[in-house]
Amino acid sequence: MEGDEVSRKRPIIEWGTNGKYFRVYAIGPVYASVCTDMEPSDAVERLNREYPTEAGPWFLSKDKTFSGGEPMPCVCHDDETRTHYLFNC
């Protein structure tokens, strides 16, 4: 599923909880890309709670790059305090 399809089905999450930023900017049946200032373990917990999937629980990807070739994880280009992570299930 592309990001636009997800937003029609359910809004992409973007808010702070306890001062933490969390935004799912792309999601598919077995992958999700998240921009956050949370620890990866906290982001996994949040992703599993907000976007449960029948394919299994989300986990931090072992891939070294995103599909576009960017390193995984990488610093957000909009805010250096946030990081982009790839998750699989």
MOPEMO-V435964 format. One record per run of one state. SS is the DSSP state (~ for helix, > for strand, _ for the rest). FROM is the first residue (numbers start at 1). TO is the last residue. If there is no record, write none. Layout:
SS_FROM_TO + SS_FROM_TO
//
This chain:
__1_2 + ~_3_9 + __10_13 + >_14_17 + __18_19 + >_20_27 + __28_30 + >_31_36 + __37_39 + ~_40_50 + __51_58 + >_59_60 + __61_64 + >_65_65 + __66_70 + >_71_71 + __72_73 + >_74_75 + __76_82 + >_83_88 + __89_89
//
